[in-house]
Amino acid sequence: MAIGAGPFGTGGVHGPTAPTHRPMWLLVLSSITLIYGGLLLISGLRDLRNPTAAAKLPIARPLAPQEEELMRELVDVNTAIVARHSGALRGRAAASMVLALIMLYSAAAALSRDRHGRTATLTAAWLGIAYQLGGLPVLIPIANDYAATSTPILARMAAADLPVLAADAGTMVAEAGAALARKESSEPAATSGDGAAAATVTPAPASEPPPRPEAVAAFMHTVFVGVPIATAILGILGSLLLISYFGGRRGRALYGLSPTRPPLRR
């Protein structure tokens, strides 16, 4: 991305010019950048001031005593893990605040039709890719630590909730069997009571065996490690979208950087 230093040029040699209009793609992408930068700044300020605030789990309903005890253990595990990695989390929070300020400036420059809006947006996009890739060495060890530490608690929570789910499934099977019996009894071909009785007395499974700790551990490890990777991929794709528009033909034409053909020699 070579941009000339001339302040008042009209083409690629003398630098960008202020856009004369704001196309729809610029409004949409700059608005998304503005919103994401604001959210990133708020989360960075929160994590920089108190990283353990992210360890608290929101509770939307009253809990039974057993659920409350398990939830308390899970919160204690979260707090201990965040405390162990507080230095790395604060460093990532500081980097997110820097990126957020650059994104906010780039969005404001693009929306105000500043001639440096394209350069600022491309800078924010490339820094966003670096931020997402640089955050993986911080977040993946935390995810591994959390998966290894919280697996016993989550296995107990899954085992405690499974009988309720199994009872609901058994009720659904019983109701489906009763409906099938009523349907067959109303058809001419099912006048005998044997089929209806067989459908009515079909036993429903009472319960399922609790999940094995190994299966819970493998599933939780996949989820906890997959979340930061998926988030990083989405962030990188968003940055690449900015680069494709602002750095591509549309962006160059909007900021007066379309390549000009040299005059033909006779």
N, C-alpha and C positions, 0 to 999 in steps of 0.2 A: 504494500500500500504506500506508494510514493506520492506525496502531496507537496506541491511547491510552496515556497515561503512568501510569495508575493501577496500583499494584502488586498489588492483591488483587482485581481485578475478576473478573466471571464472563462478560462478554460483550465485544462489540467496543468499547464505550465506555471500559471500564476496563483494557483490555489483555488479553493472552493469559493463559491458566491452564495449569498443568502437566497434561499428558495423563494420563489414568487408565490407559491401556494402550498397547501398542506394536503397531500393526497390521503385517501382513506387508509392505506396501509401504514402510513407514517403515524396517523392518529391512533390507530389500534395498537401498533407495536409500542409506541411511546407511552400510551396509557398503561399498558401491561407492565412496561418497565418501571413506570412511576409507582404503581401499586406494589409491585414486588420489591422495589427498593425501599418503600416505606415499611413494609412488613419485615424485611430483612434488618432494617435499622432498629426497629422496636425489639425484635428478638435478640439482636446483638447486644443492645443495651441491657436487656434483662439478664442474659447469660453472663455478661461481663460483671454485672453487679452481684448476682447471686446465682451461680450455676446450679445449685441444689433446688432451685425453684422448679426446674423441669422434672424433678423426680417425684413431685406430688401428682397423684392420680385423681382425676375428678370422679366423684361419686354422684350419680344422678338419682339413686333410689335408696331407700333404707335397706340395710343389710342384716341378714341373720347373724347370730353370734359367731357361727363357724366361718361364714363368709367374711365377717369383719376381722376376725383373727388372721385369716389368710391374707386379706388385703393389707393389714398392718405389717405383716411379714414382708409382703412384696414392696411396700413403700420403704421399709428399712433397707431392703436389698438395693433398691434404686438409689437411695441416699448414699449408701456406702460406695456404690460403683461410681457415682458422680463425684464423690469426694476424692476417690483415688485418681480420677482423670480430670480434676478441676483445672490443672494448669493447661492441659491441652484444650479443654473446652473454652477457657478464657482466651487463649491465643486464637482459636477459631472465631470466637465472638468478635475480637478486635479486627480480624481480617474481614469478617462479614460487615462490620460497620464501615470500614474503608470502602469496600465494594458498594455498599448501599449508598454512600454519599456520591460516589462516581456515577452510579446509575441514576440517582435523582438529578444530578447536574445534566447528564446526557439527555434524560427525558425532557427536562425544562428547556434545554438548548434546542432540541428538535421541535418541540411544540411552539416555541417562540420564534421559529424560523431563523435561528442564529446560524451563521455560515459555518461555525465549528460543530454543529450538532452531529454531523455524520462522523467526524473524527472522534468526538466524545462517545458516541454510541458504539462505534467499532472498538474503542479502547475498553469500554465497559463489557462488551461481549467477550473479548479475548480474556480479560481478567476474570469474568464469570466462569469460563472454562477452566482456567487455572485454579480458581477457588473450589470448584466442584471436584476436580481431580486431587487437589491438595487436601481436601477434607476427608477423603476416603481413608488414608492412613491414620486419621484421628478417630473416625467413627466406627470403622470395622473392628479394631481391638475392643472398643467399648461394647459393641454388639456381641462379640464373642464372649466377653466377660459376663455380660448380662445373661446371655443364653446359658452359660455354664452354671451361673449362680442361682438363677431363678427357676431352672427346670424342675427341681423337686417341689417347689411351691406350686408351680403351674400344673404339674402332674396331679397333685392333691386336689387342686381346684377342679381340674377336668374330671377326676374320679368322683368328686362330690356332686358335680352337676349332671353326670351321666345318667343316674337312675331317673331323674325327672324327665330328661329327654326320652329315655326308653319308655317311660310310662305314657308320655304323650304319643309316641309312635305306636304303642300297643293300642291306645284308644282309637287312633285313626284307622288301624287295621280292623279293629272290631266293628267300627261304624261302617267301613267299606264292605265288610262281610254281611252285615245286616242289610245294607242297601242292595247288595247283590241278591240276597235271599228274597227280598220283596219284589225285585224285578223279575226273577225267575218264577216266582209264584203267580205273577200276573200274566205270564205268557202261556199259550195253549200247550206247548210242548212240555211244560214243567208242572203238570197237574199233580204228580205224585209228591208226597212230602219228603221223600228221601233226600232229594237235591237241596231243598230249602233247609232241612235240618242239618245237612252236612255243611252248608254255607254258614248257618247260624252258629254252630258249635265249633267252628274252626278256631283253634286256640291261637291267641296272640302272644308273641314273644314277650316274656315278662321283663327281661333286662338283658343288657349286653355286658360282657366282661369289661372291666375298666381298662383303659389304654395302658400299654406297657410304658414304663419310664423311658426306655430306649426310643420308642416311636415318638413320644412327646419331645424328647431332647432333640431328635433329628428335625422334627417339624419346626420347633421353636428356633433352632439355630438357622434354618433356612429362612424363616420369616425375618428374624432380627438382622441378619446379614443382608438379606435381599432388600430391605427397606432403604438403607442409605445408598445402595448401589442403584436402585430404581430412581431415587430422588436425584442422584447425580446425573443419571442418564437424561432425565427430563430437563434438568438445568442446562446440560450441554446442548440438548436439542433446541431449547429456547435461544441460547446464545448463537447457535448456528443459523437459526431463523433470522435473527437480527443481522448477522454477517451477510447472509444471502441477499437481503433486501437493501441494507444500507451500503454494503460493499459491492453489490452487483450493478447491473445496468440501470435499474430504477434509481438507486441512490446516486450514482455518478451523474445521471442526467438531471436529477433534481437539484444537485448542488453544482451544476455547471462544470462537471468534470468529464463530459463525454469526449472520447478521443476524436481529434480532428485529423482529417487526412492531409498529408502534405501536398502542396500544389504540384500539379503535373509539369514536368519539364518538357519543353519542346525541343 
